[in-house]
Amino acid sequence: MDGRERGEGWMITTFMIALMALIVGIVGVSVAAGKSPGHSAAAGQTAAAGATEFDVTLADISVSPSAIDVPAGATITLHVSNTGTLSHDLTVGGHGTKMLKKGEAEDLVIGPFTSDTVANCTVPGHKEAGMSMAIHVVGGMSQPSSGGSSTEEAADTAATIDPAAMPADDWQARDPLLPDAASGTVHEVAFDATEELIEVAPGVTQMMWTFNGTVPGPVLRGKIGDTFRITLTNKGSMGHSIDFHASRVAWSDEMRTIQPGESLVYEFTADFAGAFMYHCGTAPALHHIGNGMYGAIIIDPPNLAPVDEEFIIIQSELYLGPEGGVGDLTKMMNEDWDALMFNGYVNQYKFAPIHVEAGRRYRLWVVDDGPSENSAFHIVGTIFDTVFKEGAYLLTPDDTHGGSQVLDLQPAQGGFVEFTFAEDGLYPFVTHKFANVGKGALGFFAVGDVDTSALTGH
């Protein structure tokens, strides 16, 4: 994408894997309890040729050793243990361990092998993040493994977006209106982590990982000094977590990963105003965010001026896996997105323009949830007279009559702009990084009594 060199992509992949391992804080080598030290090999090294038993340690996100040499035609035993905080398994050729929780172990008998292959964790994204172990066959007709997961291979099976397609007649856009803050100063909210088949573009579905079944997750709102008490329940099939950028809490406590069936209470007091991101932080966090586990929380600045209506746009990227499948982590590592979305659907507000009136005053909040691409939010045909970004006013109306054309945001940044429309008509809104406009980052305000049939098809 954008002429990126493949070598640069693999540099990014290597860096992300190393970074995730650092964040999780588990590195090095572990020897399974009760096993002879002669069975184990140091991380990143190849175990001695001729052995038929090996200690294999699963961590977050790695497999140690990363490679073993096995005799051609031999059956081998892997003593597999999980020292990570997440659940993992190890599978090769359709045979594998159960999903092992932290501290669990299981023996896996596999083989015989006549050619090189790869064993890996089957939790979505873990193999691509580095949880694989090469099995090299010694003394036979070894051949390279075909178990790679390059972007080119992913593209062969990935779903595709038809730029001419229209949503079905019963399709409904996500309401872009920003809700008012709930009454009171304590906000108790239930969040369920689930995995849902969701349409992300006309005729294209993905198995998205969600908060409360939507992508993005619910928008929360409050004021400085309010307390938020979020009960997160994991109703999915893998570990999930949540991280509110509006909070000041220990990463190791409220942001910890919980397994299916578990719950935690994430409580914080909003001390700072801003448009903040929240997201799942379970490793690999890139995959969990890139596959839908993100949202926004708005903490109003003091003395927020009245406007006629408020809207919210959350920008994110889409990295397509197979139709009905999970988003592709390799694409995410290479920043090779298939589309950009406003509020979770490609070209959403082209198909369903936002209807407003000329002469009224509007506030539009924008949060760039990424996970990787920036935003240069722009409305064609008007000028922002107020800009608030990352907790501070950059522009307010005064005698200088200053105007702003773009709200520029890096991933995880947010803010708002205020504006009016001078006359009836159609007003596109885009990211002014124009390479992305044709990839889904396009919507329209329909001001007054204006014909929208060219956009909506009816």
FENNORCOR-V145767 format. One record per residue. RES is the residue in one letter. PHI is phi in radians with two decimals (none if undefined). Layout:
BEGIN
RES	PHI
RES	PHI
END
This chain:
BEGIN
M	none
D	0.94
G	1.22
R	-1.16
E	-1.31
R	-1.08
G	-1.05
E	-1.13
G	-1.05
W	-1.25
M	-1.11
I	-1.12
T	-1.02
T	-1.07
F	-1.10
M	-1.15
I	-1.07
A	-1.12
L	-1.14
M	-1.13
A	-1.12
L	-1.14
I	-1.08
V	-1.18
G	1.45
I	-2.10
V	-2.34
G	1.61
V	-2.12
S	-2.14
V	-1.81
A	-1.05
A	-1.11
G	1.44
K	-1.85
S	-1.19
P	-1.03
G	-1.15
H	-1.53
S	-1.71
A	-2.37
A	-1.17
A	-1.01
G	1.42
Q	-1.76
T	-1.66
A	-1.15
A	-1.04
A	-1.11
G	1.68
A	-1.29
T	-2.12
E	-2.28
F	-2.47
D	-1.48
V	-2.18
T	-1.95
L	-1.70
A	-2.37
D	-1.90
I	-2.14
S	-2.81
V	-2.20
S	-2.17
P	-1.26
S	-1.45
A	-2.74
I	-2.36
D	-1.83
V	-2.20
P	-1.21
A	-1.04
G	1.39
A	-1.68
T	-1.56
I	-2.14
T	-2.07
L	-1.86
H	-1.61
V	-1.73
S	-2.32
N	-1.95
T	-1.79
G	-1.39
T	-1.42
L	-1.62
S	-1.40
H	-2.45
D	-2.31
L	-2.42
T	-2.34
V	-2.57
G	1.01
G	1.48
H	-1.99
G	-2.83
T	-1.34
K	-1.22
M	-1.27
L	-1.60
K	-1.42
K	-0.94
G	1.55
E	-1.51
A	-2.51
E	-2.79
D	-1.51
L	-2.17
V	-1.76
I	-2.39
G	1.88
P	-1.28
F	-2.00
T	-2.01
S	-2.57
D	-1.06
T	-2.64
V	-2.40
A	-1.80
N	-2.69
C	-1.34
T	-1.70
V	-1.08
P	-0.88
G	1.57
H	-1.25
K	-1.05
E	-1.13
A	-1.43
G	2.20
M	-1.53
S	-2.52
M	-2.34
A	-1.31
I	-1.96
H	-1.70
V	-1.62
V	-1.89
G	1.62
G	-2.21
M	-1.53
S	-1.19
Q	-2.26
P	-1.06
S	-1.17
S	-1.78
G	-1.57
G	-1.19
S	-2.49
S	-1.27
T	-1.07
E	-1.10
E	-1.13
A	-1.09
A	-1.12
D	-1.15
T	-1.93
A	-1.22
A	-1.09
T	-2.22
I	-1.74
D	-1.58
P	-1.12
A	-1.65
A	-1.28
M	-2.06
P	-1.11
A	-1.11
D	-1.05
D	-1.58
W	-1.20
Q	-2.21
A	-1.30
R	-1.28
D	-1.14
P	-1.47
L	-1.13
L	-1.41
P	-1.22
D	-1.18
A	-1.13
A	-1.12
S	-1.18
G	1.53
T	-1.91
V	-2.08
H	-1.98
E	-1.74
V	-2.32
A	-1.77
F	-2.02
D	-1.91
A	-1.52
T	-2.37
E	-2.07
E	-2.31
L	-1.41
I	-2.26
E	-1.37
V	-1.97
A	-2.78
P	-0.94
G	1.35
V	-2.05
T	-2.09
Q	-2.40
M	-1.46
M	-1.53
W	-1.69
T	-2.35
F	-1.83
N	1.06
G	1.39
T	-2.24
V	-2.25
P	-1.15
G	-1.24
P	-1.02
V	-1.53
L	-1.85
R	-2.62
G	-2.86
K	-2.16
I	-1.02
G	1.68
D	-1.24
T	-1.84
F	-1.95
R	-2.15
I	-1.79
T	-1.71
L	-1.67
T	-2.07
N	-1.54
K	-1.85
G	-1.65
S	-1.93
M	-2.54
G	-1.19
H	-2.48
S	-2.66
I	-2.61
D	-2.39
F	-1.65
H	-1.18
A	-1.46
S	-1.91
R	-2.21
V	-2.42
A	-1.22
W	-0.99
S	-1.35
D	-1.87
E	-1.09
M	-1.57
R	-1.18
T	-1.31
I	-2.02
Q	-1.55
P	-0.89
G	1.60
E	-1.64
S	-2.38
L	-2.54
V	-1.89
Y	-1.90
E	-2.14
F	-2.70
T	-1.84
A	-1.36
D	-1.69
F	-2.35
A	-1.49
G	2.75
A	-1.85
F	-1.91
M	-1.54
Y	-2.28
H	-2.89
C	-1.32
G	-1.96
T	-1.20
A	-1.21
P	-1.35
A	-0.99
L	-0.96
H	-1.25
H	-1.17
I	-1.22
G	-1.10
N	-1.80
G	2.08
M	-1.60
Y	-2.65
G	-2.99
A	-2.42
I	-2.25
I	-1.83
I	-1.97
D	-1.09
P	-1.22
P	-1.04
N	1.01
L	-1.12
A	-1.16
P	-1.23
V	-2.40
D	-1.33
E	-2.67
E	-2.17
F	-2.20
I	-2.38
I	-2.15
I	-1.96
Q	-1.59
S	-2.71
E	-1.77
L	-2.21
Y	-2.08
L	-1.25
G	-1.67
P	-1.06
E	-0.94
G	1.37
G	-1.78
V	-1.57
G	-0.97
D	-1.52
L	-1.20
T	-1.07
K	-1.06
M	-1.08
M	-1.12
N	-1.59
E	0.94
D	-1.80
W	-1.36
D	-1.50
A	-2.81
L	-1.95
M	-2.30
F	-1.82
N	1.04
G	1.56
Y	-2.60
V	-1.17
N	0.99
Q	-0.95
Y	-1.63
K	-1.45
F	-1.24
A	-2.38
P	-0.99
I	-1.52
H	-1.57
V	-2.44
E	-2.21
A	-1.17
G	1.43
R	-1.66
R	-1.78
Y	-2.19
R	-2.07
L	-2.16
W	-1.54
V	-2.28
V	-2.21
D	-1.64
D	-1.58
G	1.06
P	-1.43
S	-2.29
E	-1.70
N	-1.45
S	-2.38
A	-2.19
F	-1.23
H	-2.56
I	-1.92
V	-1.27
G	1.84
T	-2.50
I	-2.30
F	-1.45
D	-1.73
T	-2.40
V	-2.35
F	-2.17
K	-2.44
E	0.87
G	1.51
A	-2.48
Y	-1.37
L	-1.64
L	-2.71
T	-2.41
P	-1.09
D	-2.74
D	-1.20
T	-1.39
H	0.95
G	-1.24
G	-2.32
S	-2.15
Q	-1.82
V	-2.51
L	-1.78
D	-1.63
L	-2.38
Q	-1.57
P	-0.93
A	1.43
Q	-1.64
G	-2.72
G	3.13
F	-2.54
V	-2.28
E	-2.18
F	-2.93
T	-2.31
F	-1.91
A	-1.34
E	-2.68
D	-1.15
G	2.56
L	-1.72
Y	-2.25
P	-1.21
F	-2.20
V	-2.58
T	-1.58
H	-1.36
K	-1.44
F	-1.13
A	-1.07
N	-1.70
V	-1.12
G	-1.33
K	-1.92
G	1.98
A	-1.53
L	-2.54
G	-2.59
F	-2.44
F	-1.63
A	-1.80
V	-1.71
G	1.28
D	-1.52
V	-2.29
D	-1.32
T	-1.93
S	-1.09
A	-1.16
L	-1.57
T	-1.66
G	1.48
H	-2.76
END
